[in-house]
Amino acid sequence: CLRGPSIARGIPLSSMASPMKRLSKTDAVALAVLALAAALRYPERFASVTISNAAYKGSAIGRLPGWHEEIARDGMAAWAERLMGFRFAPGALDCERHRWFATEQARAKAHVVLGIGDLLARTDLGGDLPKLHVPLLILMPDGSPFVSVQQGVDMKARVPDAELAVFPCTRHGLRFSNSRECAERLLAFLNR
């Protein structure tokens, strides 16, 4: 279902899907944008869409413009370690979960991370969001340095059947640090 033209500013869905094959477990934001684009293009294939920490407008993603320079200067391991503070507030994870996430994030290939970042930066679904005719659940942290709560507020205003859930005292790793709360909110949404 990811073939054909995309409404993501002329980016073919096939080109969006190709880098997704190499995503690590930490790159779910790109999958959320891909899900939005696919639901806009193929609404008959979706009963609903749930996204977390997602930006419909890539140019508004914080810190993204500096990734190329940071990774070239410091390498993937240092970049990934620095991102842990942006993803999780102190004490949000126990030591084992923190170590697992940091290890997975550091294993990502630089060219894949940068390619996905570049793809996200070029994406703007804003003009097409009012055409989304399936229920949309938007899960947003209140403290992500990458995707602001305002992006969620804007999405909710643009999508006819959208629900926004903002999680207090969370950062960009919301789905991992608050997985139980996210799952409960998703289950409630799906049961409506």
N, C-alpha and C positions, 0 to 999 in steps of 0.2 A: 504493500500500500504506500510505499515511499517513492513511487515513480511518477514522472510527469512534472509539469511546471509548478513552481512554488510561488506563493504570494510574498515570500520573504525577500522583497526588493529584487526580484529577478534571479534569485539564487535557486537553481534546480534542487528539488528535494533529493534527487539522487546524489548530488554533491554534498548535501547535508548528512545523508545517511552514511556515505562512505567513511568519513572519519569516525563515525559512531561505533564502527566495528572494533576499534582499538581503545575505546574508552576504559579508563580504570574505574574502580568503584567510587571514586571521588568526583567524577565529572557529570553528575546528574543534572546540573543546570542546563547543559547543552541538550540533554535528552528532554527536559521540560520545554525548551524552545522548539525543539523538533516536534514534540507532541502537539503543541499549539499550531505550528505550521501545518502539520498533517491533518489535524482536526478541521482547520479552515479549508483545506483543499479537498478533503474526503470526509465530510461530516456524517455521511451515511455509515461510516465504519466505526463511529464512536458513540457510546451511550453517554459518556461524560469525560471530562479531563480534569486531572488534579496535578497541580504544579507546586513546586516548593522553591523558594529563593530564585525565582526566574524573572528575567528582564525581557520585556517585549521589545525594548529598544536598546540595542547593544551599545550605542554611543553613550548611554547613561550608566554603564557598568563601571563602578569605581575601581581604581587601581589597574584596570586592564591595559591602558596604554603603556604602562611601564614594564610589562612582563618581558618583552623581548630584551630590553636592556638588563633587567635584573637577572634573568636566566643566563644571558651571555656573560655577565660580569661574575656572578656568584655560583652558577651551576644549579642543577635541579635539586640536589639534596638541601642546600642552604635555602633556596627559594621555597621549597616545600616545608621546611622547618619554620620559616618565617610566617608562612600562611597559617600554621596551626593556631597562632594567637589571634588571627583574624577569623578563624572558623569557630573557635571555642573560647568561652570565657573561662577564667581560672576556676578550677574545680568542677567544670561541666562534665568531665569524663574521669573515670577511674584510670589508674596507671596502665592497666592492660588494654583498655579500649583506646586510650591516647596513643600508646605505642603501636597498636595495630593500624590505626588510621594514618599516623605519621609514616609508617613503613610503606603502606599502600600508596600514599600520595607521592612519596619520594621515588617509587618505582616507575612512575609515569615517564614516558619518553618526551623530551623537550619539544621535538617537532610536532608531536600529537597535541600537546597542551597548547602550544603556540598556534597551531592550525585551527584548533577549536576556538581559541580566543579570537583569532582574526575573523573567523566565520561569525561568531557572536557579535563582534564589533560592527559588522556590516549588516546585521539583521535589524529590520524595523517592521514589526507587525502592527503598529499602532493604527494605521488606517484601515486595516482589515479586521480588527478585533470586534467591531459591532456586527460583523457577519458570522461570528461564532454562535451557532444555534444549538449547542449542547451545554448542559450545566458545567460550570467551571468552578473548581475549588482552588483557591490561592492560599497557600501556606507561606507565611513570611516571618522571618525573625525581625525583631525590632532593632538589632544592632549589627547588621551585616555591613561591612565596609565596601561591599561590592554592589549589592542590590538594595536600594532604599525601600522603605515601607511605601513611599510615594508611588513607586512603580506598581505596587499591589493596589493601592487606592485608585490609580489611573486605570488599571486593567478592570477593576470592579466597575468603575464608572462607564467603561466602554463596552463591556460585554453584557448583553441583556439578562442572562441568567448566571450571575457570578456571586460567589460568596468569598469573603476575605477573612482569614483567621491570622491574627498577629500574635506571636508568642513573645511575651515579655522576657527580658534579660537573656536573650539568645543571640547568637552570632550566625555566621554563614553555614555552619555545620549543623543547622537545625534538625535535619532529618536523622542525623546520627545521635546527637546529644539528647534529643527529645523524641526519640522514635516512638515511644509508647503514646505520648500525647498526640503526635501526628497521626498515628494509626487510629486512635480513638476518634479524632476529628474526621478522618477519612471514612471510617465505618459509619459514623452518624450521617455524613453527607450521602453516602451510597444507600443508606436505608431510607432516605426521604422519598 
